[in-house]
Amino acid sequence: MSIGTWTVAEAKAKFSELVDRARVSGPQTITKDGHTAVVVVSAEEWERKTRRSGDLAEFFAESPLWGSGLEVSRTKDGPREVDL
C-alpha cells in the first residue's frame, strides 16, 4: 500500500486508520480492480471545497463576458408543441 492509496479490502480492514489519515494527511484514494474508485476526504476539506461564495448575480457580474459586447438574439417564436 503506498501512502494515501488503499485497495477496497485494505480500506475495509483498516477503516478507522483510513479515516484518521484522511483527517490528518489529506485525501485518501481507494482503488478497485486496479483503478481509482473513490477518494475519502475530511469533513473540513469537503466543506471548504464545496462552499459557494456569492450569489448568482455576483457570478454573472464577475463573468469575463461582462462588458464584452456579446449580443445574444432570441427568436420570436411562440412555445413549442408538446405531445402528451
C-alpha positions as MATLAB code, in Angstrom:
seq = 'MSIGTWTVAEAKAKFSELVDRARVSGPQTITKDGHTAVVVVSAEEWERKTRRSGDLAEFFAESPLWGSGLEVSRTKDGPREVDL';
ca = [
       0.000    0.000    0.000;
       1.501    3.366   -0.993;
       0.836    6.451    1.089;
      -2.720    7.657    0.531;
      -3.747    4.752   -1.708;
      -5.762    1.797   -0.439;
      -7.418   -1.208   -2.035;
     -11.050   -1.810   -1.129;
     -10.011   -4.768    1.038;
      -7.406   -2.660    2.895;
      -9.890    0.176    3.379;
     -12.485   -2.207    4.826;
      -9.981   -3.867    7.145;
      -8.460   -0.592    8.366;
     -11.365    1.818    8.084;
     -10.559    3.738   11.289;
      -6.981    4.263   10.114;
      -8.234    5.371    6.699;
     -10.493    7.975    8.330;
      -7.698    9.202   10.613;
      -5.285    9.582    7.691;
      -7.871   11.456    5.642;
      -8.302   13.906    8.530;
      -4.568   14.330    9.237;
      -2.718   13.695    5.966;
      -5.279   14.663    3.325;
      -7.315   12.823    0.690;
      -7.034    9.019    0.593;
      -7.630    7.154   -2.664;
      -9.385    3.775   -2.721;
      -8.856    1.551   -5.745;
     -10.979   -1.284   -7.070;
      -9.652   -3.724   -9.653;
      -6.557   -1.541  -10.013;
      -8.483    1.622  -10.897;
      -9.285    4.642   -8.739;
     -12.796    4.166   -7.375;
     -13.287    6.846   -4.706;
     -11.444    9.449   -2.674;
     -12.040    9.895    1.056;
     -11.592   13.440    2.379;
     -12.097   15.023    5.787;
     -15.356   16.836    6.501;
     -13.412   20.087    6.877;
     -11.870   19.741    3.419;
     -15.216   18.782    1.882;
     -16.852   21.889    3.366;
     -14.013   24.091    2.151;
     -14.147   22.691   -1.397;
     -17.941   22.779   -1.741;
     -18.657   26.139   -0.081;
     -20.112   28.615   -2.514;
     -19.297   32.246   -2.266;
     -21.615   34.951   -3.510;
     -24.886   34.611   -5.330;
     -25.965   34.171   -8.938;
     -25.925   37.905   -9.667;
     -22.316   38.168   -8.436;
     -21.367   35.147  -10.538;
     -22.685   36.779  -13.704;
     -21.182   40.164  -12.795;
     -17.741   38.540  -12.487;
     -18.047   36.795  -15.847;
     -15.263   37.525  -18.344;
     -18.034   38.135  -20.903;
     -19.416   41.082  -18.893;
     -18.943   44.211  -20.998;
     -17.534   42.249  -23.940;
     -20.225   43.447  -26.319;
     -21.568   39.935  -26.837;
     -25.105   40.144  -28.133;
     -27.487   37.234  -27.873;
     -30.541   37.253  -30.084;
     -33.707   35.422  -29.240;
     -36.263   34.149  -31.705;
     -39.784   35.489  -31.511;
     -41.279   32.015  -31.932;
     -44.039   31.008  -29.594;
     -43.899   27.985  -27.321;
     -43.296   24.657  -28.998;
     -45.960   21.986  -29.119;
     -45.572   19.026  -26.797;
     -47.227   15.656  -27.342;
     -48.770   14.320  -24.129;
];
